[in-house]
Amino acid sequence: MGSSDERAVLQLEDENPVRVEHFDRKASSLGTAPQRSSYDLEADDDSHKSILYSIRRNIKIFFFSNKLNILVPCGPLAILVDELTDQHGWTFILSLLGIIPLAERLGSWLFLLDRQLKTFTVGGLLNATFGNATELIISMYALKSGMIRVVQQSLLGSILSNTLLVLGCAFFGGGIVHSNKEQLFDKGTAGMNSGLLLMAVMCLLFPAVLHVTHTEVHFGKSELALSRFSSCIMLIAYGAYLFFQLTNQKNLYMPMAEEEDHIDGSADDEETPEISKWWSILWLSVMTLWIAVLSEYLVNTIEGASVAMNIPVAFISVVVLPIVGNAAEHAGAVMFACKDKLDISLGVAIGSSTQIAMFGIPFCVVVGWIIGSPMNLDFQMFETATLFMTVLVVAFMLQDGTSNYFKGLMLLFCYLIVAASFFVHIDPESIQDKPQKHIG
């Protein structure tokens, strides 16, 4: 009797595995001990090892998923060098090298998180907040240290780097790969970003003109008040731009995201299934905190590095720092241009410039207002004129909606001229912002 009941139980288990537990109890009542399936044994094993396995796997992905991660140890080395020696030049270089892989991973993992959230509104807000996180964190520490000119010049340099260097490399690389044709991109989106950049130039131009012409109603106060008022308007304008972009142009950007998923499947498909949403958020938080730590050492050694390497502070702030902060944008823009996806490249390069100009700069002015720092939009005439000419050149390059390697070459030549100009430029006001502990 028992053996026939056991055969009946096994047969019903095969037909309906959901009711295994019910027939296990029935077999027990017949005097037969229930057999534990291999699935139950694996479940118990997973309950003990799944957490450790998940931690090991995500740590492995974080440290070994990109070749640039070989530079990660430079961050702890920078801290050791700063604590044990007075070599500010080496501390600056090591901090700079340590931030490079973090900036690249921050942009890449933010993109993966955008895909996992599958919502353009949240993704847009995340891009506005974290897309230029490296530059903003460095600027916050410099602002807290009273180095207002470093803040202004590093943000200015980020715009120049994105519009000339990053976009120039994208146009040049795409033009070389697709030399048999002219690449096309959407003129409407490029024109809108160019218009926002011109608005930012206008907001920076008026305080500089007031300062140079000495036509302020209240000397030293009107310029600051105008900067704060203009910054609030710029933040509102950027918020309106985000709202317009995310509501009225969904059909424009959704196909791009879908095409990107198919085109870059070789890289993204490997990473996306391995990293959950919460692990992405955790690693983004860890990388942001580590960038913040290294940024403090980076900012505190700018003056010492300038003296040790005999390089002007303006050149370090405008050229060196933005190249590190734009590591992710640079690689992504060139990659998509080579795959004939210039709309995405422009979204990376010009979109990042727009974020800095219409969000990053006014945000720093407002933060300075809150903490009592006189951060303003007076970037001085030399810097403002450089930005004005850069935006004009880029606007003319984008007006016909086509790209080739020659346009990229022209943008790269323009960036070399800008970099050389800041190498021979001495900013007299940077001495006022120099921390006394770093002098000499």
Residue pairs with C-beta under 8 A, 6 or more apart in sequence:
2 30
2 31
2 32
5 26
5 27
5 30
5 32
6 27
6 30
6 32
9 23
9 26
9 27
12 19
12 23
13 19
13 20
13 23
20 37
24 34
25 34
27 33
27 34
28 34
54 279
57 274
58 275
58 279
58 283
61 271
61 274
61 275
62 69
62 105
62 283
63 69
63 72
65 271
66 101
66 104
66 105
66 108
68 100
68 101
68 104
68 105
68 327
69 101
69 105
70 101
71 97
71 98
71 100
71 101
72 98
72 101
72 102
73 98
74 94
74 95
74 97
74 98
75 94
75 95
75 98
75 99
75 102
75 290
75 293
75 294
76 98
77 94
77 98
78 90
78 91
78 94
78 95
78 98
78 294
78 297
79 293
79 297
81 87
81 90
81 91
81 94
82 88
82 91
82 297
82 300
82 301
87 308
88 301
88 303
88 304
88 305
88 307
88 308
88 438
89 301
89 304
89 305
89 308
89 309
91 297
91 301
91 304
91 305
92 298
92 301
92 302
92 304
92 305
93 305
95 294
95 295
95 297
95 298
95 301
96 298
96 320
96 321
96 324
98 294
99 134
99 291
99 294
99 295
99 298
99 324
99 325
100 324
100 327
102 134
102 287
102 290
102 291
102 294
103 134
103 291
103 324
103 325
103 326
103 327
103 328
104 327
104 328
104 331
105 283
105 287
105 328
106 130
106 133
106 134
106 284
106 287
106 288
106 291
106 328
107 131
107 327
107 328
107 329
107 332
108 271
108 328
109 275
109 280
109 283
109 284
109 287
110 126
110 127
110 130
110 131
110 284
112 268
112 271
112 272
112 275
112 280
113 126
113 277
113 280
113 281
113 284
114 122
114 123
114 126
114 127
115 257
115 261
115 268
115 272
116 272
116 276
116 277
116 280
117 123
117 126
117 277
120 246
120 250
120 253
120 254
121 246
124 242
124 245
124 246
125 242
127 355
128 238
128 242
128 355
128 359
130 284
130 288
131 351
131 352
131 355
132 158
132 325
132 352
132 355
132 356
132 360
133 288
133 291
134 291
134 295
134 324
134 325
135 154
135 155
135 158
135 321
135 322
135 325
135 356
135 360
136 360
136 363
136 364
137 288
137 291
137 292
137 295
138 154
138 295
138 298
138 299
138 321
138 325
139 151
139 154
139 155
139 360
139 364
140 295
140 364
140 367
141 292
141 295
141 296
141 298
141 299
142 148
142 150
142 151
142 154
142 299
143 151
143 364
143 367
143 368
143 371
143 373
143 375
144 371
144 373
145 299
145 300
145 435
146 373
146 433
146 435
147 299
147 302
147 433
147 434
147 435
148 368
148 373
148 374
148 375
148 433
149 313
149 317
149 427
149 429
149 430
149 432
149 433
150 299
150 302
150 313
150 317
150 430
150 433
151 364
151 375
152 375
152 379
152 383
153 313
153 314
153 317
153 318
153 379
153 383
153 427
154 317
154 318
154 321
154 322
155 356
155 360
155 361
155 364
156 318
156 379
156 383
156 386
156 387
157 317
157 318
157 319
157 321
157 322
158 322
158 325
158 326
158 352
158 353
158 356
158 360
159 197
159 353
159 356
159 357
159 387
159 390
160 318
160 322
160 386
160 387
160 390
160 415
160 418
161 319
161 322
161 323
161 326
161 415
162 322
162 326
162 329
162 349
162 350
162 352
162 353
162 356
163 197
163 349
163 350
163 353
163 390
163 391
163 394
163 411
164 390
164 393
164 394
164 411
164 412
164 414
164 415
164 418
165 323
165 326
165 330
165 411
165 412
165 415
166 326
166 329
166 330
166 333
166 334
166 348
166 349
166 352
167 333
167 345
167 346
167 349
167 350
167 394
167 408
167 411
168 408
168 409
168 410
168 411
168 412
168 414
168 415
169 330
169 333
169 334
169 408
169 412
170 333
170 334
170 336
170 337
170 342
170 345
170 348
170 349
170 408
171 337
171 397
171 403
171 404
171 405
171 407
171 408
171 411
172 405
172 408
172 409
172 411
172 412
173 334
173 337
173 338
173 408
174 183
174 334
174 337
174 338
174 340
174 342
174 345
174 403
174 405
174 408
175 183
175 403
175 404
175 405
175 406
175 407
175 408
176 405
177 337
177 338
177 340
178 340
179 405
182 402
182 403
182 404
183 337
183 340
183 342
183 402
183 403
183 404
184 342
184 401
184 402
184 403
185 342
185 343
185 345
185 346
185 398
185 401
185 402
185 403
186 252
186 343
186 346
186 401
187 398
187 399
187 400
187 401
189 249
189 252
189 343
189 346
189 347
190 346
190 350
190 398
190 401
191 398
191 399
192 241
193 346
193 350
193 351
193 353
193 354
194 350
194 391
194 394
194 395
194 398
196 237
196 238
196 241
196 354
196 357
196 358
197 350
197 353
197 354
197 357
197 391
197 394
197 395
198 391
198 395
199 234
199 237
199 358
200 234
200 357
200 358
200 361
201 384
201 387
201 388
201 391
203 230
203 231
203 233
203 234
203 362
203 377
204 361
204 377
204 378
204 379
204 384
204 387
205 384
205 388
206 226
206 230
206 377
207 223
207 226
207 227
207 230
207 376
207 377
207 378
208 377
208 378
208 379
208 380
208 381
208 384
209 215
210 216
210 222
210 223
210 226
210 378
211 223
211 378
211 380
212 381
216 222
216 223
223 376
223 378
224 374
224 376
226 377
227 365
227 375
227 376
227 377
227 378
228 365
228 366
228 369
228 376
230 362
230 377
231 361
231 362
231 363
231 365
231 366
231 377
232 362
232 366
234 358
234 359
234 361
234 362
235 358
235 359
235 362
235 363
235 366
237 358
238 354
238 355
238 358
238 359
238 362
241 354
241 358
245 253
253 347
256 341
256 343
256 344
256 347
259 341
260 336
260 341
260 344
261 268
263 339
263 341
264 335
264 339
275 283
298 321
300 435
300 438
301 438
302 313
302 316
302 317
303 313
303 434
303 435
303 438
303 439
304 438
305 311
305 316
306 312
306 313
306 316
311 423
312 422
312 423
312 424
312 425
312 426
312 427
313 427
313 430
314 422
314 425
314 426
314 427
314 430
315 419
315 422
315 423
315 425
318 383
318 418
318 419
318 422
319 419
319 422
319 423
323 330
326 352
329 348
329 349
329 352
332 344
332 345
332 348
333 345
333 348
333 349
334 345
336 342
336 344
336 345
336 348
337 345
337 403
342 403
346 398
350 394
350 398
361 377
364 375
365 375
365 376
365 377
367 373
367 375
368 374
368 375
369 375
379 387
380 427
380 429
382 425
386 418
386 421
390 414
390 418
393 410
393 411
393 414
394 411
397 407
397 410
397 411
